[in-house]
Amino acid sequence: MNPQPEFPAADFSTTLRTLSPTTHWCPQIHVPCPASQLAQILQQLRTHLPHHNPEVACDDLTTAEKLPLNHAADCRLLLLCPIVRPLDIPRLATLAAAHCCSVVVGHFRHVELVAAAARTACQRIPVLVELSMGRQLSGVTPGPDASNLASAVHRLPELQLRGLFLRHPCHGVHEPEVQRRSLQSGLSMCRHTLQMLLQQQPATENDGTDHDSRIVLGNLPLSLLSDFHGAAVCNPWPADNNMQRPHELISVSPSAIPALVIARPTLDMCVAASFTAAAATVDRQWHVARPAGAVISDHVGGYFTLQLDGPALDLKIGDEIDLEPRSQSAVPVHSR
């Protein structure tokens, strides 16, 4: 097995010079990386962003738990997937007790579980409320729904409302000008939501007129880095995302993979997330093996939007489903 490539300092420096002076870089780590590699990332963050404690983003708890952070007590963590199961409360509490750990939420149930972890850790946990950009993969609708969820976070003394999060501000668009318009549209939704929150909660922490300082973006095209003046950008690193990963070095098992239900935006729809290597395979088609009545209607990265019928209507946030490659069965789940 070939060693994973180093992160070139020159490329890192070039990327950070493109950022607005008000924005910090939060590299998104998809897979656990060697201690030497993580140390290099953190050192580059300290060198190029000396006014910020280094922060890294992780897709899920397992990745965060495997990061070799024993000698990086000042490193902050950002968990991009919400906590959806009670059994994850002590895991989040352990991370929060060791590091400043922010968590993305998109539902009142997510907020309850993060608050429980904060009480267990005896630590206040910062929270980012995720806004949906229209495909209902995750997050809450901008405006009143998002403002109400943010207000619920603000009312809990165990939590600190850090701001809002857009996971894919330019998803599905490739023309540079269209990407720019998509970014500005997403930022406008964030500003509108923050203005509503300010009207509901005049004493909101870190309030003020600079709403952009409370907005965090994920997966922002590099060509638009200079157009964003918000709090942070969470992009995969290295920027070209070509780092060899374990699933690129070994064959992917065709067996079923688990996914967790993280949102129920409507009675007949839910969103599930799976961060196994196979789930992120771009050209692989999936169907739901369990429960019956669930059909995948959309798939972006590790997120699956499901249309529900029959037994699948009983799915709740935190429930586990099984996904199988489409080639495993030609018979749709709902026709069994």
CORQUI-V398336 format. One record per residue. N is the residue number from 1. PHI is phi in whole degrees, -180 to 180 (999 if undefined). NEAR is the number of other ideal C-beta (glycine too) atoms within 8 Angstrom. D_CENTER is the distance of its C-alpha to the mean C-alpha in whole Angstrom. Layout:
# CORQUI-V398336
((N:PHI:NEAR:D_CENTER) (N:PHI:NEAR:D_CENTER))
This chain:
# CORQUI-V398336
((1:999:3:30) (2:-76:4:29) (3:-66:4:27) (4:-68:8:24) (5:-68:7:25) (6:-72:5:25) (7:-89:12:22) (8:-64:7:25) (9:-63:7:26) (10:-63:6:27) (11:-64:10:24) (12:-61:12:22) (13:-62:10:24) (14:-62:8:25) (15:-62:12:21) (16:-69:10:21) (17:-68:6:24) (18:-75:8:23) (19:-67:12:20) (20:-63:8:22) (21:-60:4:23) (22:-88:8:21) (23:-111:13:18) (24:-107:10:17) (25:-99:13:15) (26:-121:12:12) (27:-61:12:12) (28:-93:14:9) (29:-97:13:11) (30:-84:8:11) (31:-132:8:14) (32:-56:7:16) (33:-122:9:18) (34:-59:7:22) (35:-58:6:23) (36:-66:6:25) (37:-70:11:22) (38:-64:15:20) (39:-60:10:23) (40:-66:10:23) (41:-59:14:20) (42:-65:12:20) (43:-65:8:24) (44:-66:12:23) (45:-64:13:20) (46:-65:9:23) (47:-72:7:26) (48:-90:10:24) (49:-128:11:22) (50:-67:6:25) (51:-90:3:24) (52:-127:8:21) (53:-65:7:20) (54:-61:13:18) (55:-137:13:14) (56:-123:16:12) (57:-106:14:8) (58:-130:14:7) (59:-68:10:6) (60:-153:11:8) (61:-62:13:11) (62:-60:7:14) (63:-61:14:12) (64:-62:12:12) (65:-67:9:16) (66:-90:7:17) (67:-68:13:17) (68:-80:8:20) (69:-105:10:20) (70:-59:4:23) (71:-111:5:25) (72:-134:10:22) (73:-64:7:22) (74:-85:6:21) (75:-76:12:18) (76:-94:12:15) (77:-118:15:12) (78:-127:16:8) (79:-92:17:6) (80:-85:13:2) (81:-106:11:5) (82:-66:15:8) (83:-84:14:11) (84:-122:12:13) (85:-124:8:16) (86:-57:7:19) (87:-68:6:20) (88:-87:12:16) (89:-60:12:18) (90:-65:9:20) (91:-67:10:17) (92:-66:18:15) (93:-61:13:18) (94:-64:10:19) (95:-65:14:17) (96:-66:14:17) (97:-72:8:21) (98:-96:7:20) (99:-142:10:18) (100:-67:8:17) (101:-127:14:13) (102:-93:13:11) (103:-133:15:8) (104:-85:14:6) (105:-130:14:9) (106:-144:14:10) (107:-159:13:14) (108:-61:7:17) (109:-64:9:16) (110:-59:15:13) (111:-63:15:15) (112:-59:8:18) (113:-71:16:16) (114:-65:16:15) (115:-63:12:18) (116:-64:10:20) (117:-66:16:18) (118:-63:14:19) (119:-65:8:23) (120:-64:9:23) (121:-83:12:22) (122:57:5:24) (123:-133:8:21) (124:-84:8:20) (125:-108:17:16) (126:-70:12:14) (127:-131:15:12) (128:-110:14:10) (129:-89:16:10) (130:-85:15:8) (131:-99:16:11) (132:-81:14:12) (133:-96:11:14) (134:117:4:16) (135:-95:10:15) (136:59:10:14) (137:-73:12:11) (138:-168:12:9) (139:96:12:10) (140:-119:12:13) (141:-63:8:16) (142:-60:11:17) (143:99:10:20) (144:-58:6:22) (145:-62:9:19) (146:-68:14:16) (147:-65:12:19) (148:-66:8:20) (149:-66:15:17) (150:-64:13:17) (151:-64:11:21) (152:-64:10:20) (153:-63:13:18) (154:-63:12:20) (155:-77:5:23) (156:-91:9:22) (157:-65:4:23) (158:-75:8:21) (159:-118:15:18) (160:-122:8:18) (161:-76:12:16) (162:-80:10:14) (163:153:13:14) (164:-118:15:12) (165:-132:15:8) (166:-114:14:9) (167:-76:12:6) (168:-135:10:10) (169:-65:14:12) (170:-125:12:15) (171:-64:10:14) (172:84:4:17) (173:-119:8:20) (174:-125:4:21) (175:-70:6:24) (176:-54:7:24) (177:-70:6:25) (178:-68:9:23) (179:-60:14:20) (180:-63:10:21) (181:-66:8:22) (182:-63:12:19) (183:-62:14:17) (184:-65:9:20) (185:-64:8:20) (186:-62:13:16) (187:-66:13:17) (188:-63:8:20) (189:-63:11:18) (190:-64:15:16) (191:-63:10:20) (192:-63:10:22) (193:-64:15:19) (194:-66:13:20) (195:-67:9:23) (196:-62:11:24) (197:-63:13:22) (198:-63:10:25) (199:-71:6:27) (200:-78:7:26) (201:-128:9:26) (202:-58:6:28) (203:-97:5:28) (204:-56:10:24) (205:-60:7:23) (206:57:7:22) (207:-75:8:24) (208:138:5:26) (209:-87:3:26) (210:-86:6:23) (211:-66:10:20) (212:-62:13:19) (213:-70:11:18) (214:-118:12:16) (215:-114:15:13) (216:-119:16:10) (217:-114:14:10) (218:-116:15:7) (219:54:11:10) (220:-88:13:13) (221:-55:8:16) (222:-59:9:18) (223:-67:6:21) (224:-106:12:19) (225:-57:14:19) (226:-73:7:22) (227:-86:7:21) (228:-107:14:18) (229:-123:6:20) (230:-91:14:17) (231:-75:12:15) (232:-159:11:13) (233:-121:15:12) (234:-111:13:9) (235:-108:12:10) (236:-59:9:11) (237:-129:10:15) (238:-70:11:17) (239:-61:9:17) (240:-82:4:19) (241:56:6:16) (242:-108:5:20) (243:-64:7:20) (244:-61:8:21) (245:-119:9:19) (246:-54:7:21) (247:-74:10:21) (248:-89:5:22) (249:-102:7:25) (250:-132:5:26) (251:-71:3:26) (252:-86:8:24) (253:-69:5:25) (254:-83:7:26) (255:-73:5:26) (256:-63:8:23) (257:-120:11:20) (258:-86:10:18) (259:-143:14:15) (260:-107:13:14) (261:-73:16:14) (262:-112:14:12) (263:-157:12:13) (264:-130:12:17) (265:-64:8:17) (266:-141:5:21) (267:-62:6:24) (268:-108:7:24) (269:-144:12:20) (270:-145:12:17) (271:-121:16:13) (272:-119:12:13) (273:-127:13:10) (274:-138:12:12) (275:-113:11:11) (276:-71:9:15) (277:-60:10:16) (278:-65:11:18) (279:-64:13:15) (280:-86:11:14) (281:-66:9:18) (282:-65:4:18) (283:-93:3:22) (284:-103:8:22) (285:-97:6:22) (286:-126:12:21) (287:-136:13:23) (288:-88:15:23) (289:-83:10:25) (290:-156:7:25) (291:-88:10:25) (292:-67:10:28) (293:95:12:27) (294:-105:16:24) (295:-126:12:23) (296:-74:12:20) (297:-108:6:20) (298:-158:9:17) (299:-150:7:15) (300:-131:8:12) (301:61:5:11) (302:-94:11:10) (303:-109:11:10) (304:-127:14:14) (305:-92:14:16) (306:-118:16:19) (307:-90:9:22) (308:-114:13:24) (309:-156:10:28) (310:58:8:30) (311:-59:7:29) (312:-68:13:25) (313:-64:10:26) (314:-85:6:26) (315:-61:13:22) (316:-124:7:20) (317:-59:11:17) (318:100:9:16) (319:-71:8:19) (320:-106:7:19) (321:-121:15:20) (322:-113:11:21) (323:-113:15:21) (324:-128:14:23) (325:-59:9:24) (326:-57:9:26) (327:-68:5:29) (328:-69:8:29) (329:-154:7:31) (330:-92:2:32) (331:-97:6:33) (332:-59:7:30) (333:-60:12:29) (334:-73:10:30) (335:-102:5:34) (336:-72:6:34))
